[in-house]
Protein backbone atom coordinates (compact mmCIF):
# COMPACT_ATOMS: atom_id res chain seq x y z
CA UNK A 1 0.00 0.00 0.00
CA UNK A 2 1.55 3.28 -1.07
CA UNK A 3 -1.22 5.83 -0.90
CA UNK A 4 -1.98 7.26 2.51
CA UNK A 5 -5.47 8.16 1.23
CA UNK A 6 -6.47 4.49 1.54
CA UNK A 7 -5.11 4.23 5.09
CA UNK A 8 -8.35 5.30 6.73
CA UNK A 9 -10.34 3.58 9.46
CA UNK A 10 -11.60 1.05 10.08
CA UNK A 11 -8.18 -0.56 10.19
CA UNK A 12 -7.33 -4.14 9.32
CA UNK A 13 -3.89 -5.67 9.82
CA UNK A 14 -2.58 -4.58 6.41
CA UNK A 15 -3.79 -0.98 6.72
CA UNK A 16 -2.68 -0.61 10.34
CA UNK A 17 0.79 -1.96 9.52
CA UNK A 18 1.09 0.39 6.53
CA UNK A 19 -0.11 3.34 8.64
CA UNK A 20 2.61 2.66 11.23
CA UNK A 21 5.33 2.40 8.56
CA UNK A 22 4.12 5.61 6.88
CA UNK A 23 4.34 7.39 10.25
CA UNK A 24 7.83 5.99 10.83
CA UNK A 25 8.98 7.21 7.42
CA UNK A 26 7.54 10.68 7.99
CA UNK A 27 9.23 11.02 11.40
CA UNK A 28 12.54 9.76 9.98
CA UNK A 29 12.42 12.60 7.45
CA UNK A 30 12.83 15.00 10.40
CA UNK A 31 10.62 17.42 8.48
CA UNK A 32 8.18 18.95 11.01
CA UNK A 33 5.88 20.28 8.27
CA UNK A 34 5.65 16.88 6.55
CA UNK A 35 4.95 15.11 9.85
CA UNK A 36 2.27 17.64 10.85
CA UNK A 37 0.18 16.91 7.75
CA UNK A 38 -0.70 13.48 9.18
CA UNK A 39 -2.60 15.14 12.03
CA UNK A 40 -5.90 17.01 12.19
CA UNK A 41 -5.72 20.80 12.39
CA UNK A 42 -6.71 20.60 16.08
CA UNK A 43 -4.89 17.36 16.95
CA UNK A 44 -4.21 16.83 20.65
CA UNK A 45 -0.91 15.35 21.85
CA UNK A 46 0.60 14.27 25.09
CA UNK A 47 4.30 13.71 24.50
CA UNK A 48 6.11 12.83 27.72
CA UNK A 49 5.19 15.78 29.95
CA UNK A 50 4.24 18.14 27.10
CA UNK A 51 0.67 18.83 26.06
CA UNK A 52 0.33 20.11 22.51
CA UNK A 53 -2.67 21.08 20.40
CA UNK A 54 -2.86 21.92 16.71
CA UNK A 55 -0.61 21.61 13.69
CA UNK A 56 1.28 24.85 14.31
CA UNK A 57 2.19 23.69 17.82
CA UNK A 58 3.20 20.27 16.44
CA UNK A 59 5.55 21.89 13.91
CA UNK A 60 7.10 24.08 16.62
CA UNK A 61 7.50 21.12 18.99
CA UNK A 62 9.11 18.88 16.36
CA UNK A 63 11.47 21.60 15.12
CA UNK A 64 12.76 21.99 18.69
CA UNK A 65 12.93 18.24 19.21
CA UNK A 66 15.19 17.68 16.20
CA UNK A 67 17.47 20.56 17.20
CA UNK A 68 18.07 18.77 20.54
CA UNK A 69 17.90 15.14 19.33
CA UNK A 70 20.64 14.92 16.71
CA UNK A 71 21.10 12.07 14.21
CA UNK A 72 17.60 10.81 15.07
CA UNK A 73 16.54 7.41 13.68
CA UNK A 74 13.26 5.71 14.60
CA UNK A 75 11.58 2.31 14.29
CA UNK A 76 7.86 1.93 15.02
CA UNK A 77 6.04 -1.39 15.37
CA UNK A 78 2.33 -2.12 15.37
CA UNK A 79 1.23 -3.38 18.77
CA UNK A 80 -2.57 -3.51 18.42
CA UNK A 81 -5.42 -1.93 16.46
CA UNK A 82 -9.20 -1.68 16.47
CA UNK A 83 -11.56 0.38 14.34
CA UNK A 84 -10.00 3.89 14.38
CA UNK A 85 -7.26 3.30 16.97
CA UNK A 86 -3.72 1.98 16.76
CA UNK A 87 -1.23 1.20 19.54
CA UNK A 88 2.47 1.34 18.67
CA UNK A 89 5.72 0.53 20.41
CA UNK A 90 8.83 2.28 19.21
CA UNK A 91 12.51 2.88 19.76
CA UNK A 92 14.68 5.64 18.47
CA UNK A 93 18.32 6.55 18.77
CA UNK A 94 19.78 10.03 18.94
CA UNK A 95 22.64 11.96 20.41
CA UNK A 96 22.81 15.25 22.24
CA UNK A 97 25.18 18.11 21.44
CA UNK A 98 27.75 16.55 23.81
CA UNK A 99 27.77 13.41 21.61
CA UNK A 100 26.08 11.26 24.29
CA UNK A 101 23.94 8.65 22.52
CA UNK A 102 20.52 7.55 23.79
CA UNK A 103 17.98 4.93 22.90
CA UNK A 104 14.48 6.09 23.65
CA UNK A 105 11.80 3.47 24.28
CA UNK A 106 8.11 4.19 24.15
CA UNK A 107 4.50 3.44 23.43
CA UNK A 108 1.98 5.54 21.57
CA UNK A 109 -1.79 5.46 21.42
CA UNK A 110 -3.28 6.90 18.25
CA UNK A 111 -6.87 7.85 17.38
CA UNK A 112 -7.87 8.80 13.83
CA UNK A 113 -10.72 10.69 12.20
CA UNK A 114 -12.67 9.17 9.30
CA UNK A 115 -10.19 10.62 6.78
CA UNK A 116 -7.21 8.88 8.39
CA UNK A 117 -5.76 11.96 10.09
CA UNK A 118 -4.61 11.48 13.67
CA UNK A 119 -6.72 13.50 16.07
CA UNK A 120 -5.12 12.24 19.26
CA UNK A 121 -1.61 11.00 20.10
CA UNK A 122 -0.42 9.97 23.54
CA UNK A 123 3.26 9.05 23.89
CA UNK A 124 5.11 7.68 26.90
CA UNK A 125 8.88 7.69 26.41
CA UNK A 126 11.97 6.77 28.45
CA UNK A 127 15.57 7.58 27.48
CA UNK A 128 18.50 5.28 28.21
CA UNK A 129 22.12 6.41 27.63
CA UNK A 130 24.02 4.02 25.35
CA UNK A 131 27.59 3.74 24.15
CA UNK A 132 28.09 4.56 20.44
CA UNK A 133 29.10 0.96 19.71
CA UNK A 134 25.69 -0.22 21.04
CA UNK A 135 23.76 1.67 18.36
CA UNK A 136 21.54 -0.48 16.15
CA UNK A 137 19.90 2.08 13.84
CA UNK A 138 22.69 2.90 11.40
CA UNK A 139 21.04 3.75 8.08
CA UNK A 140 21.71 7.17 6.50
CA UNK A 141 19.66 9.93 8.10
CA UNK A 142 17.45 11.65 7.51
CA UNK A 143 15.67 9.01 5.51
CA UNK A 144 13.46 5.94 5.58
CA UNK A 145 14.61 2.78 7.30
CA UNK A 146 15.66 0.43 4.50
CA UNK A 147 13.28 -2.46 3.84
CA UNK A 148 16.19 -4.83 4.52
CA UNK A 149 16.75 -3.42 8.04
CA UNK A 150 15.12 -5.47 10.79
CA UNK A 151 12.23 -4.02 12.75
CA UNK A 152 12.02 -4.22 16.51
CA UNK A 153 10.91 -7.83 16.65
CA UNK A 154 12.12 -9.25 19.95
CA UNK A 155 14.87 -6.68 20.64
CA UNK A 156 14.95 -4.92 23.96
JOQUI-V746977 format. One record per residue. N is the residue number from 1. RES is the residue in three letters. PHI is phi in whole degrees, 0 to 359 (none if undefined). OMEGA is omega in whole degrees, 0 to 359 (NA if undefined). BURIAL is # if it has 9 or more other ideal C-beta (glycine too) atoms within 8 Angstrom, else .. Layout:
n=N res=RES phi=PHI omega=OMEGA burial=BURIAL
n=N res=RES phi=PHI omega=OMEGA burial=BURIAL
//
This chain:
n=1 res=UNK phi=none omega=181 burial=.
n=2 res=UNK phi=252 omega=186 burial=.
n=3 res=UNK phi=275 omega=178 burial=.
n=4 res=UNK phi=290 omega=180 burial=.
n=5 res=UNK phi=295 omega=179 burial=.
n=6 res=UNK phi=266 omega=182 burial=.
n=7 res=UNK phi=264 omega=181 burial=#
n=8 res=UNK phi=250 omega=176 burial=#
n=9 res=UNK phi=295 omega=1 burial=.
n=10 res=UNK phi=285 omega=183 burial=.
n=11 res=UNK phi=271 omega=166 burial=#
n=12 res=UNK phi=248 omega=184 burial=.
n=13 res=UNK phi=301 omega=182 burial=.
n=14 res=UNK phi=296 omega=181 burial=.
n=15 res=UNK phi=291 omega=179 burial=#
n=16 res=UNK phi=295 omega=179 burial=#
n=17 res=UNK phi=297 omega=179 burial=#
n=18 res=UNK phi=294 omega=179 burial=#
n=19 res=UNK phi=296 omega=179 burial=#
n=20 res=UNK phi=296 omega=181 burial=#
n=21 res=UNK phi=294 omega=178 burial=#
n=22 res=UNK phi=298 omega=177 burial=#
n=23 res=UNK phi=295 omega=178 burial=#
n=24 res=UNK phi=303 omega=181 burial=#
n=25 res=UNK phi=298 omega=179 burial=#
n=26 res=UNK phi=298 omega=180 burial=#
n=27 res=UNK phi=296 omega=179 burial=#
n=28 res=UNK phi=290 omega=174 burial=#
n=29 res=UNK phi=288 omega=184 burial=#
n=30 res=UNK phi=55 omega=178 burial=#
n=31 res=UNK phi=251 omega=184 burial=.
n=32 res=UNK phi=305 omega=180 burial=#
n=33 res=UNK phi=295 omega=179 burial=.
n=34 res=UNK phi=300 omega=181 burial=.
n=35 res=UNK phi=299 omega=185 burial=#
n=36 res=UNK phi=298 omega=182 burial=#
n=37 res=UNK phi=290 omega=176 burial=.
n=38 res=UNK phi=275 omega=185 burial=#
n=39 res=UNK phi=244 omega=176 burial=#
n=40 res=UNK phi=295 omega=179 burial=#
n=41 res=UNK phi=305 omega=183 burial=.
n=42 res=UNK phi=249 omega=182 burial=.
n=43 res=UNK phi=310 omega=180 burial=#
n=44 res=UNK phi=248 omega=179 burial=#
n=45 res=UNK phi=236 omega=158 burial=#
n=46 res=UNK phi=239 omega=179 burial=#
n=47 res=UNK phi=235 omega=187 burial=#
n=48 res=UNK phi=58 omega=180 burial=.
n=49 res=UNK phi=254 omega=179 burial=.
n=50 res=UNK phi=257 omega=177 burial=.
n=51 res=UNK phi=243 omega=191 burial=.
n=52 res=UNK phi=230 omega=175 burial=#
n=53 res=UNK phi=221 omega=174 burial=.
n=54 res=UNK phi=95 omega=183 burial=#
n=55 res=UNK phi=300 omega=180 burial=#
n=56 res=UNK phi=299 omega=179 burial=.
n=57 res=UNK phi=293 omega=177 burial=#
n=58 res=UNK phi=297 omega=179 burial=#
n=59 res=UNK phi=300 omega=181 burial=#
n=60 res=UNK phi=298 omega=180 burial=#
n=61 res=UNK phi=300 omega=183 burial=#
n=62 res=UNK phi=293 omega=178 burial=#
n=63 res=UNK phi=301 omega=177 burial=#
n=64 res=UNK phi=293 omega=180 burial=.
n=65 res=UNK phi=303 omega=186 burial=.
n=66 res=UNK phi=279 omega=168 burial=#
n=67 res=UNK phi=281 omega=181 burial=.
n=68 res=UNK phi=276 omega=185 burial=.
n=69 res=UNK phi=260 omega=186 burial=#
n=70 res=UNK phi=278 omega=178 burial=#
n=71 res=UNK phi=55 omega=182 burial=.
n=72 res=UNK phi=298 omega=173 burial=#
n=73 res=UNK phi=218 omega=191 burial=#
n=74 res=UNK phi=231 omega=168 burial=#
n=75 res=UNK phi=233 omega=175 burial=#
n=76 res=UNK phi=248 omega=179 burial=#
n=77 res=UNK phi=222 omega=176 burial=#
n=78 res=UNK phi=298 omega=178 burial=#
n=79 res=UNK phi=254 omega=180 burial=.
n=80 res=UNK phi=198 omega=177 burial=.
n=81 res=UNK phi=206 omega=174 burial=#
n=82 res=UNK phi=195 omega=177 burial=.
n=83 res=UNK phi=50 omega=183 burial=.
n=84 res=UNK phi=247 omega=181 burial=#
n=85 res=UNK phi=233 omega=177 burial=#
n=86 res=UNK phi=224 omega=172 burial=#
n=87 res=UNK phi=250 omega=186 burial=#
n=88 res=UNK phi=229 omega=165 burial=#
n=89 res=UNK phi=248 omega=183 burial=#
n=90 res=UNK phi=210 omega=170 burial=#
n=91 res=UNK phi=220 omega=170 burial=#
n=92 res=UNK phi=217 omega=179 burial=#
n=93 res=UNK phi=242 omega=181 burial=#
n=94 res=UNK phi=197 omega=176 burial=#
n=95 res=UNK phi=231 omega=176 burial=#
n=96 res=UNK phi=269 omega=183 burial=#
n=97 res=UNK phi=286 omega=172 burial=.
n=98 res=UNK phi=262 omega=180 burial=.
n=99 res=UNK phi=67 omega=171 burial=.
n=100 res=UNK phi=278 omega=179 burial=.
n=101 res=UNK phi=273 omega=178 burial=#
n=102 res=UNK phi=224 omega=165 burial=#
n=103 res=UNK phi=244 omega=180 burial=#
n=104 res=UNK phi=255 omega=182 burial=#
n=105 res=UNK phi=248 omega=179 burial=#
n=106 res=UNK phi=194 omega=177 burial=#
n=107 res=UNK phi=227 omega=177 burial=#
n=108 res=UNK phi=231 omega=172 burial=#
n=109 res=UNK phi=244 omega=184 burial=#
n=110 res=UNK phi=241 omega=172 burial=#
n=111 res=UNK phi=231 omega=187 burial=#
n=112 res=UNK phi=246 omega=171 burial=#
n=113 res=UNK phi=276 omega=185 burial=.
n=114 res=UNK phi=295 omega=180 burial=.
n=115 res=UNK phi=270 omega=178 burial=.
n=116 res=UNK phi=86 omega=175 burial=#
n=117 res=UNK phi=271 omega=182 burial=#
n=118 res=UNK phi=282 omega=179 burial=#
n=119 res=UNK phi=260 omega=178 burial=#
n=120 res=UNK phi=213 omega=177 burial=#
n=121 res=UNK phi=220 omega=176 burial=#
n=122 res=UNK phi=237 omega=184 burial=.
n=123 res=UNK phi=235 omega=173 burial=#
n=124 res=UNK phi=249 omega=190 burial=.
n=125 res=UNK phi=220 omega=174 burial=#
n=126 res=UNK phi=234 omega=180 burial=.
n=127 res=UNK phi=253 omega=178 burial=.
n=128 res=UNK phi=235 omega=176 burial=.
n=129 res=UNK phi=297 omega=177 burial=.
n=130 res=UNK phi=227 omega=173 burial=#
n=131 res=UNK phi=280 omega=181 burial=.
n=132 res=UNK phi=307 omega=181 burial=.
n=133 res=UNK phi=289 omega=178 burial=.
n=134 res=UNK phi=268 omega=179 burial=.
n=135 res=UNK phi=298 omega=178 burial=#
n=136 res=UNK phi=242 omega=186 burial=.
n=137 res=UNK phi=257 omega=193 burial=#
n=138 res=UNK phi=246 omega=180 burial=.
n=139 res=UNK phi=288 omega=180 burial=#
n=140 res=UNK phi=300 omega=181 burial=.
n=141 res=UNK phi=231 omega=356 burial=#
n=142 res=UNK phi=289 omega=178 burial=.
n=143 res=UNK phi=157 omega=181 burial=.
n=144 res=UNK phi=295 omega=171 burial=.
n=145 res=UNK phi=294 omega=179 burial=#
n=146 res=UNK phi=301 omega=179 burial=.
n=147 res=UNK phi=303 omega=182 burial=.
n=148 res=UNK phi=282 omega=182 burial=.
n=149 res=UNK phi=279 omega=180 burial=.
n=150 res=UNK phi=300 omega=172 burial=.
n=151 res=UNK phi=278 omega=180 burial=.
n=152 res=UNK phi=281 omega=180 burial=#
n=153 res=UNK phi=44 omega=182 burial=.
n=154 res=UNK phi=262 omega=183 burial=.
n=155 res=UNK phi=290 omega=178 burial=.
n=156 res=UNK phi=265 omega=NA burial=.
//
